[in-house]
Amino acid sequence: MTTSIEPVADDLLGLFPPDARVEDDGTLIIGGCRLDDVAEEFGTPAIVVDSGALARRARDYLAAFRSRWPRADVAFASKSFPCTAVQRVMVANGLHLDVAGGGEILGALKAGADPAALVVHGKAKSDEEIAMALDHGVGLVVVDNFDDIDRLESAARRAAAPQPCLVRVIPGVAASTHASQATGHTGSKFGLSPEQAREAIARIDRSPVLRLDGLHTHVGSQLLDVDELAAAVAPIAALGTFDTYDLGGGLGVRYTYGEHAPDLDAYADALVDRARELLPAGCRIIVEPGRSMVAAAACTLYRVTTVKRGTVTHVAVDGGMGDNLEVSLTGQRFEAAIATRFGPGGEPVTVVGRHCESGDQLIDRICLPGPAVGDLLAVPVTGAYCYTMSNQYNGARRVPVVFVEDGVARLVVRRDTWADLLARDVDP
Ligand SMILES: *Cc1c(COP(=O)(O)O)cnc(C)c1O
């Protein structure tokens, strides 16, 4: 057994939402709710969100930036947890929403977002999606490419007023993150090079139906070095003076006991210090956090289905890559605890999922205390991109989302029914 897989006792709770605690009988409590009760009522697997912690995080994010830069807005990146109840928490706490594509526009509107507070992204926006965005009067459309400008111009001709937009600029920052999470390196598929951006700016400036509010940039995701995030400011500052600079998202979070992530103050300081140096005073700054807004407010509950002891002890649970693709897509490491025997130590095991792939491994080597069939496993920090990419692989019913707060647990997204799995078949 290596020390790297031995959790630090004092730190066990640290990965769960801030006011998580352990009952005398060893059961983990989140949002005032015992997790065994939550599993009993809603089944497993399930994503459990401390909605109080989520709301506090939204307020803290906004305060961190507004206190340093009065014209700051925080636009939650909807794609990190695209469910109406989560968007509602964001909207209720004064956040704007980042949306990519028609489905996320509709979700944001259903959550009660003011269309003017929507920032519309998309690598390959369709005519239909651009029409939806403009028909609903969205606040900003982010231009990724020259074809976006053509499409926007033809759609905006029907509009009463010019459509505000931003030009997305590749900052040329090679971030220290998984290749699939880097978006700001030279040659990225997202946005335009500074050279191309100048041409896009000139085209939009000439357009009678578009209004250029400013520039956008986004370095990548799960970045643990705030200097890399702040490095995005200089390349867009160099392109001229505008009203709005959208600095993207990307702040990383702590997933494992040994990891450290920058706190909000360090992040806001790094960005705003660069902004004071390089951006026009009084301009508007937008940040677009996804992962660092939602990841730590949630955990996923699984039931242990089988334990197979051998060269490696495989603890298999009733979920896996159907509800957490982060492990397969980015190699993200997670930790876990038995929710009713919460404590450090135990035997080294590998936690695997139920899907028919060897890659469906939730956690390679972790210590769990005497895992047995029927145990409830809690995997923390699953609020970001897990629900997003939940799927029906192997006929899995997609996971429900449960909000817990002040001792009350309520279902906000139901589990797929068996009928849902066949609902789109049109061949009788
Ligand atoms: C995904 C994305 C974000 C959010 O990134 P996180 O790493 O989740 O904070 C923000 N802006 C854009 C344009 C994105 O594509």
The ligand as a MOL file (V3000), in Angstrom:
LIG
                    3D

  0  0  0     0  0            999 V3000
M  V30 BEGIN CTAB
M  V30 COUNTS 15 15 0 0 0
M  V30 BEGIN ATOM
M  V30 1 C -16.3620 25.3890 -20.8230 0
M  V30 2 C -16.2250 26.8350 -20.9050 0
M  V30 3 C -16.2000 27.6030 -19.7390 0
M  V30 4 C -16.1890 27.0000 -18.3670 0
M  V30 5 O -14.9940 26.3510 -18.1030 0
M  V30 6 P -14.7390 25.7360 -16.6390 0
M  V30 7 O -13.4110 25.1020 -16.7650 0
M  V30 8 O -15.8130 24.7620 -16.3820 0
M  V30 9 O -14.7440 26.8780 -15.6890 0
M  V30 10 C -16.1800 28.9660 -19.8660 0
M  V30 11 N -16.1690 29.5620 -21.0860 0
M  V30 12 C -16.1810 28.8480 -22.2200 0
M  V30 13 C -16.1930 29.5500 -23.5140 0
M  V30 14 C -16.2060 27.4700 -22.1740 0
M  V30 15 O -16.1990 26.7700 -23.3010 0
M  V30 END ATOM
M  V30 BEGIN BOND
M  V30 1 1 1 2
M  V30 2 1 2 3
M  V30 3 2 2 14
M  V30 4 1 3 4
M  V30 5 2 3 10
M  V30 6 1 4 5
M  V30 7 1 5 6
M  V30 8 2 6 7
M  V30 9 1 6 8
M  V30 10 1 6 9
M  V30 11 1 10 11
M  V30 12 2 11 12
M  V30 13 1 12 13
M  V30 14 1 12 14
M  V30 15 1 14 15
M  V30 END BOND
M  V30 END CTAB
M  END
